[in-house]
Amino acid sequence: MISAETRGDARWVTIDRPEKRNALHLEGWRRLGEELARAEAESRVVVLTGVEDVFCAGDDIAVIDEAESAAEVEALADALYEAFWGIERLSVPVVAAVNGLAYGGGFELVCAADLAVAVDDAVLALPETTIGAYPPYAVERVGDICGRKRLMELVLTGDPIDAETAHEWGLLNRVVEPGGLEPAVEAYVDRIGRSPKRATATARRFARSTDGGARDRIRGALSQLRRDEACRAATRAFTE
């Protein structure tokens, strides 16, 4: 589900669940957060990518549909929080190597990364509201990247955008042909690796925003959505 290997200065963390288009369930999000934390201790840079032609399709929607009790909803909220905000807390930069589709939580992982390179046929979307959920990291952070109006377009419609549009909106640093993805990412790794690790960590820390109580907001929002029958029906319709 989550694999990792060290390549020079970088720890490549790969989401490997092709049968579900690299969508992650509760344990998957937990394992991703844990692997990112381990990678911090072993590398100068973390590279996050997926297998085949999908970066990450976000949540395995069955997880949302099955969250019934307050404890189950809270566990899901905490797993998402630890994955996305865990990236923010790392002392090493994270580069997203976007090898294809990035939906929902996958899109949010791209936005949480410090740098992002995507293949030119990648497609990105935040469809959560269409299935009775919401994108927690996106609503907290992505407006700072692309502007509130564009964030609202993504969140309220769920419509996908192509890689060139994502680049234009500031969500990607570079767009490359498929064969150029790894060389472009490795070039970033090489440049970052030339700087003292403490200097990189300091610059990264002060460039990041503070939390401001996001965990509690996510818990509360997910709990409200899971109690709303229209939202539950939308989630069930998607899984069916």
N, C-alpha and C positions, 0 to 999 in steps of 0.2 A: 504493500500500500504506500509506504514512504520508504524510499531507499536513499542512500547517501554514499558518496565517494569523494576522496580528496584528490584534487588535481592542482599541483603546485600550491599557490597561495590561497586557492579557493576550495571551499567545501560545497560540492554540488548536491543539492537536496532535490529529489525527484518525486513528484506525485505519480504513483504507479498503480492505477486502478482502471485500466482501459475498459473493462466490462461495464463500468458506470461512467464512462467518459471523464475519468479522474474526479468525479464528485466524491466528497468526503462525508462520512457519517460522523457521529459523535466521537468514536474512538479515533477516527482518522484525523480530525481536527486536533485532538489531544496529542496524538503521536507527532503531528507536524510541529506543534509548538515545542514539544520536547526535543525533537531533532534539531530545530533551529537553535535552541539553547545549547545543545551539545556542540553544534557546529561553531558557535561563537568561540569556544575554548580552543578549537583545533585549527583555526584558519584566520586569514586576514580579511577575507570576503566570503559571503555566502551567496551562492547562485541558486535560485529557485526556478524549477522548470517542471514540465510534465512529459508524459510518454506519447508516442505516436503523433497525431496532429491536433492534440488537445492539451492546453495548459492546465486548466481546471474548470469543470462545469459548475463549481460552487458546492452548495449543500446537496447531499443526497436527500431529496425532498421527503422521502419516507421518514427520515429522522424528525422533521418538523411535524409531520402528520401524526407520528406516534407519541409526541410529547404531550402527555395528558396532565400529569400532576405538576404542582408548583415546583417540586424538586427536580423533575425531568426538564422542565423549561429552564430552570436556573442552571442546571448542568450544561445544557446546550449554550446558553448565553455565556457562561464562564469559559467554555471551550473556544467559542468564537473570539471572545475578548482576549484570551491568552495567546491565540494564534496571531491576530492582527496587531494588538498592542504589544505583544511579545516582540514583534519585529521592531517596533519603535524603541523598545528598551535595550535592544542589543547594542554592544559597543563596536560592532563591526558593520560595514555597509552590506546591504542586501541588493543584489541585482536580479531582476526578473527576466528570465530568458523565455519570452512568450512564443511558444512554438505552435500556437494555434488558438482555438476557441478559448475565451476567458469570460465566463458568465458568472453572475452573482458573486459568491465568495472568491471565485477565481479572479474576477475583475478587481475585487477589493484587495487581494494579495498583490496584484500589479501596482495598485495605487499606494499600498503600504511600503513597497520596496523603495529604496533610495534612487535607483536607476532602473529603467525598463527598456529592453530591446525586443521588438516583435517582428515576426515574419510578415510579409506584405499581404498575405491572405488571412491574417488573424481577424477574428470578429469578437467584439466586446459588448457586453450588455449587463444591465442590472434589472432583471425581470421580477424581482421578489414581490413587488406590490401586486402583480398580476396573479400571484398564487397565494395571496393572503398572508404575506410575510413582509419583511422590510430589510434593507441592507444596512446593518448597524455601523460598520466602519465608514461606508460611503457618506452617509448623512452627517457623520461627525467630522470628516476630514476632506472629502473630495472637492467640496466647494472651494476650499483654499487653493486647490490645484487648477481647476478649470472654470471656476466662477459659479455662483449660485444658480443662475438661469440655466446653464448647461447641465448642472447637477440635477435640477428639477426636471429637465427634459428626459434625462436618463432614468431617473427614479420613478417619475409619474407615468411615463409611457411604457417603459420596459423595452423600448425599441433598441436594436443593436446598432453599433457604429463600426465602421471598418478601421483598419489600422492607421490609414492616412488621416482620418478625422480625429482619431485618438491622439495622434502626434500633433496635429494642428491645435488641439485643445490643451496640450501640455501634459497629457497622461502618459505619453511615451517619449523617451529620449531619441530613439532611432527606429526606423523601419527598414528592414533589409530583406533581400531574397532569402528563401529557406536555407540555402547553402552558406549564407553569410552570417547566420545567427550565432553560432559558437565562436567564430573568429571575432565578431564585434563584441561579444561578452568577454572573451578572453583579453581583448585589448583594454577594456575597462579594468579587469582584474589586474593586469600588468601595471597600469598607471597607478591604481590605488595602492598596490603592493610596494611601490617605490617610496611612499611617504611613511614617516614614523607612525606606528600603530596608535600611540597616545594622541598624536596630533589629529589623526583621522577621527578617532573616537570623540575628541573634544569638539571638533567642528560639527560632527554629526549630532551630538547631543544638543548643542545650542541652536542648531537649525530646526530641531523638532519642537512641535507644540507640546504643551503639558496635557495631562489626562483630563482634568476637570470633571471627574465623576462619571466617566463614560460607562463603567461596568454597571453601576446602578441603573442608569438610563436604559441600557440594553435589557437588563433583567425585567424592568418594569414594562418596557414596550412589548417584548416577546410574550410576557404573561397576559397583557391586555389583548393582543392579537389572538392568542390561543383560546381566549374566552369568548371571542366574537364568532358567532355561528357563520356569518358570511365569509369570513376569512378561513374558517375551518373547511367550509364547503369548497372554496377555491383550491385549497391545498389538496383535498381529497380528489377533486376533479383532475388535477394535474397528475397525481400518482396513478389514478385509474386509466 
